[in-house]
Amino acid sequence: MSEYEKGFNDGKEAMKREIATNPSMLFDLAPMIAHAISEKMNESGLTDEQRRVVQKALSGEISQSNLFDALKNPSKWQ
């Protein structure tokens, strides 16, 4: 395992421990997570309909098991 991977894994484990002991920290992280998701959607080449599908999935309106079908047929899920 490279030093980078070890550092990444150590950081990931530290974040898990921090969230376990301080769940309200997720509210502090929410804007950063939303921004990262938005950036990835912009880079992905999704259509506007597909972006709305992803937003619905993130809000729980579309289940994870239906997400692939919803992205293939976004108008069906509007």
PyMOL Python script that loads the backbone (N, CA, C, O; Angstrom):
from pymol import cmd

cmd.read_pdbstr("""\
ATOM      1  N   MET A   1       0.851  -1.169   0.000  1.00  0.00           N
ATOM      2  CA  MET A   1       0.000   0.000   0.000  1.00  0.00           C
ATOM      3  C   MET A   1       0.903   1.241   0.000  1.00  0.00           C
ATOM      4  O   MET A   1       1.852   1.332   0.779  1.00  0.00           O
ATOM      5  N   SER A   2       0.593   2.180  -0.876  1.00  0.00           N
ATOM      6  CA  SER A   2       1.411   3.391  -0.966  1.00  0.00           C
ATOM      7  C   SER A   2       1.158   4.306   0.234  1.00  0.00           C
ATOM      8  O   SER A   2       0.173   4.156   0.957  1.00  0.00           O
ATOM      9  N   GLU A   3       2.055   5.232   0.419  1.00  0.00           N
ATOM     10  CA  GLU A   3       1.890   6.209   1.512  1.00  0.00           C
ATOM     11  C   GLU A   3       0.607   7.005   1.318  1.00  0.00           C
ATOM     12  O   GLU A   3      -0.091   7.314   2.283  1.00  0.00           O
ATOM     13  N   TYR A   4       0.298   7.337   0.059  1.00  0.00           N
ATOM     14  CA  TYR A   4      -0.934   8.075  -0.231  1.00  0.00           C
ATOM     15  C   TYR A   4      -2.151   7.273   0.215  1.00  0.00           C
ATOM     16  O   TYR A   4      -3.029   7.800   0.899  1.00  0.00           O
ATOM     17  N   GLU A   5      -2.206   5.978  -0.177  1.00  0.00           N
ATOM     18  CA  GLU A   5      -3.335   5.124   0.200  1.00  0.00           C
ATOM     19  C   GLU A   5      -3.443   4.978   1.707  1.00  0.00           C
ATOM     20  O   GLU A   5      -4.540   5.013   2.265  1.00  0.00           O
ATOM     21  N   LYS A   6      -2.297   4.813   2.367  1.00  0.00           N
ATOM     22  CA  LYS A   6      -2.304   4.685   3.822  1.00  0.00           C
ATOM     23  C   LYS A   6      -2.837   5.954   4.466  1.00  0.00           C
ATOM     24  O   LYS A   6      -3.654   5.889   5.386  1.00  0.00           O
ATOM     25  N   GLY A   7      -2.384   7.105   3.993  1.00  0.00           N
ATOM     26  CA  GLY A   7      -2.866   8.379   4.527  1.00  0.00           C
ATOM     27  C   GLY A   7      -4.345   8.579   4.272  1.00  0.00           C
ATOM     28  O   GLY A   7      -5.076   9.058   5.140  1.00  0.00           O
ATOM     29  N   PHE A   8      -4.787   8.208   3.069  1.00  0.00           N
ATOM     30  CA  PHE A   8      -6.204   8.332   2.729  1.00  0.00           C
ATOM     31  C   PHE A   8      -7.042   7.444   3.639  1.00  0.00           C
ATOM     32  O   PHE A   8      -8.047   7.891   4.192  1.00  0.00           O
ATOM     33  N   ASN A   9      -6.631   6.185   3.794  1.00  0.00           N
ATOM     34  CA  ASN A   9      -7.371   5.245   4.645  1.00  0.00           C
ATOM     35  C   ASN A   9      -7.369   5.684   6.099  1.00  0.00           C
ATOM     36  O   ASN A   9      -8.387   5.568   6.781  1.00  0.00           O
ATOM     37  N   ASP A  10      -6.235   6.189   6.583  1.00  0.00           N
ATOM     38  CA  ASP A  10      -6.174   6.687   7.958  1.00  0.00           C
ATOM     39  C   ASP A  10      -7.138   7.861   8.145  1.00  0.00           C
ATOM     40  O   ASP A  10      -7.833   7.944   9.157  1.00  0.00           O
ATOM     41  N   GLY A  11      -7.175   8.765   7.164  1.00  0.00           N
ATOM     42  CA  GLY A  11      -8.078   9.909   7.233  1.00  0.00           C
ATOM     43  C   GLY A  11      -9.530   9.481   7.196  1.00  0.00           C
ATOM     44  O   GLY A  11     -10.369  10.039   7.903  1.00  0.00           O
ATOM     45  N   LYS A  12      -9.825   8.489   6.371  1.00  0.00           N
ATOM     46  CA  LYS A  12     -11.191   7.979   6.270  1.00  0.00           C
ATOM     47  C   LYS A  12     -11.635   7.365   7.598  1.00  0.00           C
ATOM     48  O   LYS A  12     -12.759   7.590   8.046  1.00  0.00           O
ATOM     49  N   GLU A  13     -10.755   6.595   8.219  1.00  0.00           N
ATOM     50  CA  GLU A  13     -11.081   5.982   9.507  1.00  0.00           C
ATOM     51  C   GLU A  13     -11.243   7.051  10.591  1.00  0.00           C
ATOM     52  O   GLU A  13     -12.124   6.941  11.444  1.00  0.00           O
ATOM     53  N   ALA A  14     -10.414   8.062  10.560  1.00  0.00           N
ATOM     54  CA  ALA A  14     -10.525   9.154  11.534  1.00  0.00           C
ATOM     55  C   ALA A  14     -11.865   9.870  11.364  1.00  0.00           C
ATOM     56  O   ALA A  14     -12.503  10.234  12.352  1.00  0.00           O
ATOM     57  N   MET A  15     -12.290  10.072  10.128  1.00  0.00           N
ATOM     58  CA  MET A  15     -13.569  10.736   9.865  1.00  0.00           C
ATOM     59  C   MET A  15     -14.724   9.884  10.370  1.00  0.00           C
ATOM     60  O   MET A  15     -15.683  10.414  10.930  1.00  0.00           O
ATOM     61  N   LYS A  16     -14.645   8.563  10.179  1.00  0.00           N
ATOM     62  CA  LYS A  16     -15.691   7.669  10.681  1.00  0.00           C
ATOM     63  C   LYS A  16     -15.795   7.762  12.201  1.00  0.00           C
ATOM     64  O   LYS A  16     -16.895   7.825  12.751  1.00  0.00           O
ATOM     65  N   ARG A  17     -14.644   7.770  12.878  1.00  0.00           N
ATOM     66  CA  ARG A  17     -14.649   7.872  14.339  1.00  0.00           C
ATOM     67  C   ARG A  17     -15.232   9.211  14.784  1.00  0.00           C
ATOM     68  O   ARG A  17     -16.010   9.266  15.736  1.00  0.00           O
ATOM     69  N   GLU A  18     -14.860  10.279  14.103  1.00  0.00           N
ATOM     70  CA  GLU A  18     -15.349  11.612  14.461  1.00  0.00           C
ATOM     71  C   GLU A  18     -16.861  11.704  14.289  1.00  0.00           C
ATOM     72  O   GLU A  18     -17.557  12.254  15.143  1.00  0.00           O
ATOM     73  N   ILE A  19     -17.364  11.168  13.186  1.00  0.00           N
ATOM     74  CA  ILE A  19     -18.809  11.207  12.942  1.00  0.00           C
ATOM     75  C   ILE A  19     -19.542  10.339  13.960  1.00  0.00           C
ATOM     76  O   ILE A  19     -20.634  10.694  14.404  1.00  0.00           O
ATOM     77  N   ALA A  20     -18.953   9.210  14.332  1.00  0.00           N
ATOM     78  CA  ALA A  20     -19.581   8.337  15.324  1.00  0.00           C
ATOM     79  C   ALA A  20     -19.696   9.026  16.678  1.00  0.00           C
ATOM     80  O   ALA A  20     -20.670   8.815  17.401  1.00  0.00           O
ATOM     81  N   THR A  21     -18.712   9.845  17.024  1.00  0.00           N
ATOM     82  CA  THR A  21     -18.743  10.511  18.322  1.00  0.00           C
ATOM     83  C   THR A  21     -19.426  11.878  18.262  1.00  0.00           C
ATOM     84  O   THR A  21     -19.819  12.425  19.293  1.00  0.00           O
ATOM     85  N   ASN A  22     -19.565  12.429  17.049  1.00  0.00           N
ATOM     86  CA  ASN A  22     -20.157  13.760  16.896  1.00  0.00           C
ATOM     87  C   ASN A  22     -21.013  13.792  15.623  1.00  0.00           C
ATOM     88  O   ASN A  22     -20.618  14.405  14.631  1.00  0.00           O
ATOM     89  N   PRO A  23     -22.186  13.133  15.645  1.00  0.00           N
ATOM     90  CA  PRO A  23     -23.011  13.043  14.438  1.00  0.00           C
ATOM     91  C   PRO A  23     -23.442  14.402  13.881  1.00  0.00           C
ATOM     92  O   PRO A  23     -23.673  14.525  12.678  1.00  0.00           O
ATOM     93  N   SER A  24     -23.552  15.405  14.722  1.00  0.00           N
ATOM     94  CA  SER A  24     -23.970  16.724  14.228  1.00  0.00           C
ATOM     95  C   SER A  24     -22.936  17.313  13.268  1.00  0.00           C
ATOM     96  O   SER A  24     -23.222  18.270  12.549  1.00  0.00           O
ATOM     97  N   MET A  25     -21.745  16.738  13.262  1.00  0.00           N
ATOM     98  CA  MET A  25     -20.699  17.171  12.334  1.00  0.00           C
ATOM     99  C   MET A  25     -21.159  17.018  10.887  1.00  0.00           C
ATOM    100  O   MET A  25     -20.707  17.756  10.011  1.00  0.00           O
ATOM    101  N   LEU A  26     -22.056  16.065  10.630  1.00  0.00           N
ATOM    102  CA  LEU A  26     -22.554  15.866   9.269  1.00  0.00           C
ATOM    103  C   LEU A  26     -23.246  17.116   8.737  1.00  0.00           C
ATOM    104  O   LEU A  26     -23.189  17.401   7.541  1.00  0.00           O
ATOM    105  N   PHE A  27     -23.899  17.862   9.627  1.00  0.00           N
ATOM    106  CA  PHE A  27     -24.551  19.100   9.193  1.00  0.00           C
ATOM    107  C   PHE A  27     -23.514  20.125   8.748  1.00  0.00           C
ATOM    108  O   PHE A  27     -23.770  20.922   7.845  1.00  0.00           O
ATOM    109  N   ASP A  28     -22.352  20.104   9.376  1.00  0.00           N
ATOM    110  CA  ASP A  28     -21.268  20.999   8.967  1.00  0.00           C
ATOM    111  C   ASP A  28     -20.688  20.575   7.618  1.00  0.00           C
ATOM    112  O   ASP A  28     -20.260  21.411   6.823  1.00  0.00           O
ATOM    113  N   LEU A  29     -20.682  19.268   7.374  1.00  0.00           N
ATOM    114  CA  LEU A  29     -20.114  18.734   6.130  1.00  0.00           C
ATOM    115  C   LEU A  29     -21.084  18.805   4.949  1.00  0.00           C
ATOM    116  O   LEU A  29     -20.656  18.754   3.796  1.00  0.00           O
ATOM    117  N   ALA A  30     -22.367  18.921   5.223  1.00  0.00           N
ATOM    118  CA  ALA A  30     -23.387  18.868   4.166  1.00  0.00           C
ATOM    119  C   ALA A  30     -23.121  19.840   3.018  1.00  0.00           C
ATOM    120  O   ALA A  30     -23.215  19.424   1.864  1.00  0.00           O
ATOM    121  N   PRO A  31     -22.793  21.117   3.269  1.00  0.00           N
ATOM    122  CA  PRO A  31     -22.542  22.014   2.132  1.00  0.00           C
ATOM    123  C   PRO A  31     -21.361  21.576   1.274  1.00  0.00           C
ATOM    124  O   PRO A  31     -21.404  21.715   0.052  1.00  0.00           O
ATOM    125  N   MET A  32     -20.312  21.051   1.894  1.00  0.00           N
ATOM    126  CA  MET A  32     -19.153  20.578   1.122  1.00  0.00           C
ATOM    127  C   MET A  32     -19.522  19.350   0.289  1.00  0.00           C
ATOM    128  O   MET A  32     -19.091  19.219  -0.857  1.00  0.00           O
ATOM    129  N   ILE A  33     -20.312  18.462   0.866  1.00  0.00           N
ATOM    130  CA  ILE A  33     -20.738  17.261   0.152  1.00  0.00           C
ATOM    131  C   ILE A  33     -21.622  17.649  -1.030  1.00  0.00           C
ATOM    132  O   ILE A  33     -21.455  17.128  -2.132  1.00  0.00           O
ATOM    133  N   ALA A  34     -22.559  18.565  -0.800  1.00  0.00           N
ATOM    134  CA  ALA A  34     -23.446  19.009  -1.877  1.00  0.00           C
ATOM    135  C   ALA A  34     -22.645  19.659  -3.006  1.00  0.00           C
ATOM    136  O   ALA A  34     -22.934  19.439  -4.182  1.00  0.00           O
ATOM    137  N   HIS A  35     -21.643  20.455  -2.648  1.00  0.00           N
ATOM    138  CA  HIS A  35     -20.814  21.105  -3.656  1.00  0.00           C
ATOM    139  C   HIS A  35     -20.036  20.066  -4.471  1.00  0.00           C
ATOM    140  O   HIS A  35     -19.937  20.181  -5.692  1.00  0.00           O
ATOM    141  N   ALA A  36     -19.489  19.061  -3.800  1.00  0.00           N
ATOM    142  CA  ALA A  36     -18.736  18.010  -4.495  1.00  0.00           C
ATOM    143  C   ALA A  36     -19.642  17.228  -5.443  1.00  0.00           C
ATOM    144  O   ALA A  36     -19.243  16.913  -6.564  1.00  0.00           O
ATOM    145  N   ILE A  37     -20.850  16.916  -5.001  1.00  0.00           N
ATOM    146  CA  ILE A  37     -21.796  16.202  -5.861  1.00  0.00           C
ATOM    147  C   ILE A  37     -22.147  17.049  -7.066  1.00  0.00           C
ATOM    148  O   ILE A  37     -22.196  16.544  -8.187  1.00  0.00           O
ATOM    149  N   SER A  38     -22.391  18.330  -6.849  1.00  0.00           N
ATOM    150  CA  SER A  38     -22.727  19.242  -7.941  1.00  0.00           C
ATOM    151  C   SER A  38     -21.602  19.304  -8.973  1.00  0.00           C
ATOM    152  O   SER A  38     -21.856  19.252 -10.177  1.00  0.00           O
ATOM    153  N   GLU A  39     -20.360  19.413  -8.501  1.00  0.00           N
ATOM    154  CA  GLU A  39     -19.216  19.445  -9.412  1.00  0.00           C
ATOM    155  C   GLU A  39     -19.122  18.169 -10.235  1.00  0.00           C
ATOM    156  O   GLU A  39     -18.890  18.222 -11.443  1.00  0.00           O
ATOM    157  N   LYS A  40     -19.300  17.029  -9.590  1.00  0.00           N
ATOM    158  CA  LYS A  40     -19.216  15.743 -10.302  1.00  0.00           C
ATOM    159  C   LYS A  40     -20.340  15.617 -11.332  1.00  0.00           C
ATOM    160  O   LYS A  40     -20.126  15.090 -12.424  1.00  0.00           O
ATOM    161  N   MET A  41     -21.536  16.099 -10.986  1.00  0.00           N
ATOM    162  CA  MET A  41     -22.630  16.047 -11.953  1.00  0.00           C
ATOM    163  C   MET A  41     -22.323  16.939 -13.148  1.00  0.00           C
ATOM    164  O   MET A  41     -22.640  16.579 -14.282  1.00  0.00           O
ATOM    165  N   ASN A  42     -21.715  18.088 -12.916  1.00  0.00           N
ATOM    166  CA  ASN A  42     -21.360  18.981 -14.019  1.00  0.00           C
ATOM    167  C   ASN A  42     -20.318  18.340 -14.927  1.00  0.00           C
ATOM    168  O   ASN A  42     -20.378  18.492 -16.147  1.00  0.00           O
ATOM    169  N   GLU A  43     -19.371  17.629 -14.342  1.00  0.00           N
ATOM    170  CA  GLU A  43     -18.312  16.975 -15.113  1.00  0.00           C
ATOM    171  C   GLU A  43     -18.809  15.737 -15.853  1.00  0.00           C
ATOM    172  O   GLU A  43     -18.209  15.322 -16.844  1.00  0.00           O
ATOM    173  N   SER A  44     -19.893  15.152 -15.378  1.00  0.00           N
ATOM    174  CA  SER A  44     -20.333  13.860 -15.895  1.00  0.00           C
ATOM    175  C   SER A  44     -21.045  13.923 -17.236  1.00  0.00           C
ATOM    176  O   SER A  44     -21.168  12.903 -17.914  1.00  0.00           O
ATOM    177  N   GLY A  45     -21.510  15.080 -17.627  1.00  0.00           N
ATOM    178  CA  GLY A  45     -22.240  15.200 -18.881  1.00  0.00           C
ATOM    179  C   GLY A  45     -23.689  14.762 -18.776  1.00  0.00           C
ATOM    180  O   GLY A  45     -24.313  14.456 -19.792  1.00  0.00           O
ATOM    181  N   LEU A  46     -24.240  14.726 -17.569  1.00  0.00           N
ATOM    182  CA  LEU A  46     -25.646  14.370 -17.397  1.00  0.00           C
ATOM    183  C   LEU A  46     -26.533  15.457 -17.992  1.00  0.00           C
ATOM    184  O   LEU A  46     -26.180  16.636 -17.984  1.00  0.00           O
ATOM    185  N   THR A  47     -27.677  15.050 -18.504  1.00  0.00           N
ATOM    186  CA  THR A  47     -28.655  16.020 -18.983  1.00  0.00           C
ATOM    187  C   THR A  47     -29.332  16.668 -17.769  1.00  0.00           C
ATOM    188  O   THR A  47     -29.191  16.193 -16.642  1.00  0.00           O
ATOM    189  N   ASP A  48     -30.060  17.745 -18.012  1.00  0.00           N
ATOM    190  CA  ASP A  48     -30.787  18.394 -16.913  1.00  0.00           C
ATOM    191  C   ASP A  48     -31.789  17.438 -16.276  1.00  0.00           C
ATOM    192  O   ASP A  48     -31.950  17.423 -15.056  1.00  0.00           O
ATOM    193  N   GLU A  49     -32.467  16.633 -17.111  1.00  0.00           N
ATOM    194  CA  GLU A  49     -33.416  15.649 -16.568  1.00  0.00           C
ATOM    195  C   GLU A  49     -32.702  14.643 -15.673  1.00  0.00           C
ATOM    196  O   GLU A  49     -33.201  14.296 -14.603  1.00  0.00           O
ATOM    197  N   GLN A  50     -31.532  14.176 -16.109  1.00  0.00           N
ATOM    198  CA  GLN A  50     -30.780  13.203 -15.312  1.00  0.00           C
ATOM    199  C   GLN A  50     -30.289  13.830 -14.012  1.00  0.00           C
ATOM    200  O   GLN A  50     -30.256  13.155 -12.982  1.00  0.00           O
ATOM    201  N   ARG A  51     -29.913  15.091 -14.037  1.00  0.00           N
ATOM    202  CA  ARG A  51     -29.503  15.772 -12.806  1.00  0.00           C
ATOM    203  C   ARG A  51     -30.660  15.841 -11.816  1.00  0.00           C
ATOM    204  O   ARG A  51     -30.472  15.649 -10.615  1.00  0.00           O
ATOM    205  N   ARG A  52     -31.856  16.116 -12.329  1.00  0.00           N
ATOM    206  CA  ARG A  52     -33.022  16.154 -11.440  1.00  0.00           C
ATOM    207  C   ARG A  52     -33.280  14.776 -10.836  1.00  0.00           C
ATOM    208  O   ARG A  52     -33.678  14.664  -9.676  1.00  0.00           O
ATOM    209  N   VAL A  53     -33.049  13.723 -11.633  1.00  0.00           N
ATOM    210  CA  VAL A  53     -33.198  12.355 -11.128  1.00  0.00           C
ATOM    211  C   VAL A  53     -32.205  12.109  -9.990  1.00  0.00           C
ATOM    212  O   VAL A  53     -32.576  11.556  -8.955  1.00  0.00           O
ATOM    213  N   VAL A  54     -30.962  12.512 -10.173  1.00  0.00           N
ATOM    214  CA  VAL A  54     -29.951  12.335  -9.127  1.00  0.00           C
ATOM    215  C   VAL A  54     -30.359  13.101  -7.871  1.00  0.00           C
ATOM    216  O   VAL A  54     -30.228  12.583  -6.762  1.00  0.00           O
ATOM    217  N   GLN A  55     -30.850  14.321  -8.034  1.00  0.00           N
ATOM    218  CA  GLN A  55     -31.283  15.107  -6.875  1.00  0.00           C
ATOM    219  C   GLN A  55     -32.436  14.416  -6.155  1.00  0.00           C
ATOM    220  O   GLN A  55     -32.482  14.405  -4.925  1.00  0.00           O
ATOM    221  N   LYS A  56     -33.366  13.840  -6.912  1.00  0.00           N
ATOM    222  CA  LYS A  56     -34.472  13.103  -6.290  1.00  0.00           C
ATOM    223  C   LYS A  56     -33.951  11.874  -5.556  1.00  0.00           C
ATOM    224  O   LYS A  56     -34.436  11.546  -4.474  1.00  0.00           O
ATOM    225  N   ALA A  57     -32.970  11.197  -6.136  1.00  0.00           N
ATOM    226  CA  ALA A  57     -32.391  10.028  -5.471  1.00  0.00           C
ATOM    227  C   ALA A  57     -31.703  10.436  -4.169  1.00  0.00           C
ATOM    228  O   ALA A  57     -31.817   9.745  -3.156  1.00  0.00           O
ATOM    229  N   LEU A  58     -30.993  11.558  -4.202  1.00  0.00           N
ATOM    230  CA  LEU A  58     -30.311  12.023  -2.986  1.00  0.00           C
ATOM    231  C   LEU A  58     -31.303  12.417  -1.900  1.00  0.00           C
ATOM    232  O   LEU A  58     -31.010  12.284  -0.712  1.00  0.00           O
ATOM    233  N   SER A  59     -32.472  12.901  -2.301  1.00  0.00           N
ATOM    234  CA  SER A  59     -33.475  13.300  -1.314  1.00  0.00           C
ATOM    235  C   SER A  59     -34.322  12.120  -0.859  1.00  0.00           C
ATOM    236  O   SER A  59     -35.133  12.254   0.057  1.00  0.00           O
ATOM    237  N   GLY A  60     -34.137  10.955  -1.499  1.00  0.00           N
ATOM    238  CA  GLY A  60     -34.870   9.770  -1.101  1.00  0.00           C
ATOM    239  C   GLY A  60     -36.150   9.546  -1.888  1.00  0.00           C
ATOM    240  O   GLY A  60     -36.866   8.580  -1.624  1.00  0.00           O
ATOM    241  N   GLU A  61     -36.460  10.414  -2.851  1.00  0.00           N
ATOM    242  CA  GLU A  61     -37.675  10.254  -3.646  1.00  0.00           C
ATOM    243  C   GLU A  61     -37.567   9.082  -4.617  1.00  0.00           C
ATOM    244  O   GLU A  61     -38.580   8.489  -4.989  1.00  0.00           O
ATOM    245  N   ILE A  62     -36.356   8.748  -5.025  1.00  0.00           N
ATOM    246  CA  ILE A  62     -36.106   7.605  -5.908  1.00  0.00           C
ATOM    247  C   ILE A  62     -35.145   6.683  -5.164  1.00  0.00           C
ATOM    248  O   ILE A  62     -34.100   7.117  -4.678  1.00  0.00           O
ATOM    249  N   SER A  63     -35.511   5.405  -5.082  1.00  0.00           N
ATOM    250  CA  SER A  63     -34.661   4.465  -4.352  1.00  0.00           C
ATOM    251  C   SER A  63     -33.401   4.164  -5.144  1.00  0.00           C
ATOM    252  O   SER A  63     -33.357   4.334  -6.363  1.00  0.00           O
ATOM    253  N   GLN A  64     -32.390   3.719  -4.440  1.00  0.00           N
ATOM    254  CA  GLN A  64     -31.126   3.373  -5.069  1.00  0.00           C
ATOM    255  C   GLN A  64     -31.328   2.261  -6.095  1.00  0.00           C
ATOM    256  O   GLN A  64     -30.667   2.239  -7.133  1.00  0.00           O
ATOM    257  N   SER A  65     -32.239   1.344  -5.800  1.00  0.00           N
ATOM    258  CA  SER A  65     -32.467   0.230  -6.730  1.00  0.00           C
ATOM    259  C   SER A  65     -33.115   0.692  -8.035  1.00  0.00           C
ATOM    260  O   SER A  65     -33.006   0.003  -9.049  1.00  0.00           O
ATOM    261  N   ASN A  66     -33.779   1.837  -8.028  1.00  0.00           N
ATOM    262  CA  ASN A  66     -34.412   2.360  -9.240  1.00  0.00           C
ATOM    263  C   ASN A  66     -33.569   3.410  -9.948  1.00  0.00           C
ATOM    264  O   ASN A  66     -33.952   3.881 -11.020  1.00  0.00           O
ATOM    265  N   LEU A  67     -32.444   3.783  -9.382  1.00  0.00           N
ATOM    266  CA  LEU A  67     -31.664   4.889  -9.914  1.00  0.00           C
ATOM    267  C   LEU A  67     -31.169   4.627 -11.337  1.00  0.00           C
ATOM    268  O   LEU A  67     -31.255   5.518 -12.182  1.00  0.00           O
ATOM    269  N   PHE A  68     -30.661   3.445 -11.620  1.00  0.00           N
ATOM    270  CA  PHE A  68     -30.136   3.158 -12.956  1.00  0.00           C
ATOM    271  C   PHE A  68     -31.234   3.299 -14.004  1.00  0.00           C
ATOM    272  O   PHE A  68     -31.024   3.922 -15.044  1.00  0.00           O
ATOM    273  N   ASP A  69     -32.400   2.726 -13.737  1.00  0.00           N
ATOM    274  CA  ASP A  69     -33.522   2.844 -14.669  1.00  0.00           C
ATOM    275  C   ASP A  69     -33.947   4.302 -14.807  1.00  0.00           C
ATOM    276  O   ASP A  69     -34.259   4.754 -15.909  1.00  0.00           O
ATOM    277  N   ALA A  70     -33.960   5.032 -13.711  1.00  0.00           N
ATOM    278  CA  ALA A  70     -34.365   6.439 -13.746  1.00  0.00           C
ATOM    279  C   ALA A  70     -33.395   7.274 -14.571  1.00  0.00           C
ATOM    280  O   ALA A  70     -33.816   8.208 -15.253  1.00  0.00           O
ATOM    281  N   LEU A  71     -32.111   6.956 -14.522  1.00  0.00           N
ATOM    282  CA  LEU A  71     -31.134   7.701 -15.321  1.00  0.00           C
ATOM    283  C   LEU A  71     -31.252   7.356 -16.800  1.00  0.00           C
ATOM    284  O   LEU A  71     -31.012   8.210 -17.654  1.00  0.00           O
ATOM    285  N   LYS A  72     -31.623   6.103 -17.117  1.00  0.00           N
ATOM    286  CA  LYS A  72     -31.816   5.720 -18.513  1.00  0.00           C
ATOM    287  C   LYS A  72     -33.093   6.322 -19.086  1.00  0.00           C
ATOM    288  O   LYS A  72     -33.151   6.656 -20.270  1.00  0.00           O
ATOM    289  N   ASN A  73     -34.118   6.460 -18.243  1.00  0.00           N
ATOM    290  CA  ASN A  73     -35.428   6.968 -18.685  1.00  0.00           C
ATOM    291  C   ASN A  73     -35.880   8.097 -17.755  1.00  0.00           C
ATOM    292  O   ASN A  73     -36.878   7.942 -17.051  1.00  0.00           O
ATOM    293  N   PRO A  74     -35.174   9.220 -17.737  1.00  0.00           N
ATOM    294  CA  PRO A  74     -35.471  10.264 -16.756  1.00  0.00           C
ATOM    295  C   PRO A  74     -36.877  10.861 -16.878  1.00  0.00           C
ATOM    296  O   PRO A  74     -37.464  11.253 -15.869  1.00  0.00           O
ATOM    297  N   SER A  75     -37.423  10.936 -18.085  1.00  0.00           N
ATOM    298  CA  SER A  75     -38.750  11.542 -18.244  1.00  0.00           C
ATOM    299  C   SER A  75     -39.821  10.724 -17.538  1.00  0.00           C
ATOM    300  O   SER A  75     -40.834  11.270 -17.100  1.00  0.00           O
ATOM    301  N   LYS A  76     -39.603   9.414 -17.425  1.00  0.00           N
ATOM    302  CA  LYS A  76     -40.543   8.532 -16.735  1.00  0.00           C
ATOM    303  C   LYS A  76     -40.594   8.833 -15.230  1.00  0.00           C
ATOM    304  O   LYS A  76     -41.582   8.524 -14.565  1.00  0.00           O
ATOM    305  N   TRP A  77     -39.535   9.431 -14.706  1.00  0.00           N
ATOM    306  CA  TRP A  77     -39.404   9.662 -13.257  1.00  0.00           C
ATOM    307  C   TRP A  77     -39.616  11.110 -12.853  1.00  0.00           C
ATOM    308  O   TRP A  77     -39.405  11.464 -11.693  1.00  0.00           O
ATOM    309  N   GLN A  78     -40.029  11.949 -13.784  1.00  0.00           N
ATOM    310  CA  GLN A  78     -40.210  13.379 -13.457  1.00  0.00           C
ATOM    311  C   GLN A  78     -41.457  13.622 -12.648  1.00  0.00           C
ATOM    312  O   GLN A  78     -41.751  14.764 -12.294  1.00  0.00           O
TER     313      GLN A  78
END
""", "prot")
cmd.dss("prot")
cmd.show_as("cartoon", "prot")
cmd.util.cbc("prot")
cmd.orient("prot")
